Amino acid sequence: MCSACPIGKTTNGVTGATSSTQCDTCAKGYTGANCDLCPANSYKSTKGASSCLPCPNGKITLSGIIS
């Protein structure tokens, strides 16, 4: 039976993980308990579950972006 990674961690798309040690913090550009992609007009340049930041004035993204 599969078990979920702890909140703010993911296997980053790897299927068939066999241990919770294969769970890693959310990659850059991803955030939250399920490591979701940052929403449009925001970014996150660090790993972890921290929040995405709004784009600076005059800058936009169509979907979340790394930096």
Rosetta blueprint (number, residue, H / E / L):
1 M L
2 C L
3 S L
4 A L
5 C L
6 P L
7 I L
8 G L
9 K E
10 T E
11 T L
12 N L
13 G L
14 V L
15 T L
16 G L
17 A L
18 T L
19 S L
20 S H
21 T H
22 Q H
23 C L
24 D E
25 T E
26 C L
27 A L
28 K L
29 G L
30 Y E
31 T E
32 G L
33 A L
34 N L
35 C L
36 D E
37 L E
38 C L
39 P L
40 A L
41 N L
42 S E
43 Y E
44 K L
45 S L
46 T L
47 K L
48 G L
49 A L
50 S L
51 S L
52 C L
53 L E
54 P E
55 C L
56 P L
57 N L
58 G L
59 K L
60 I L
61 T L
62 L L
63 S L
64 G L
65 I E
66 I L
67 S L
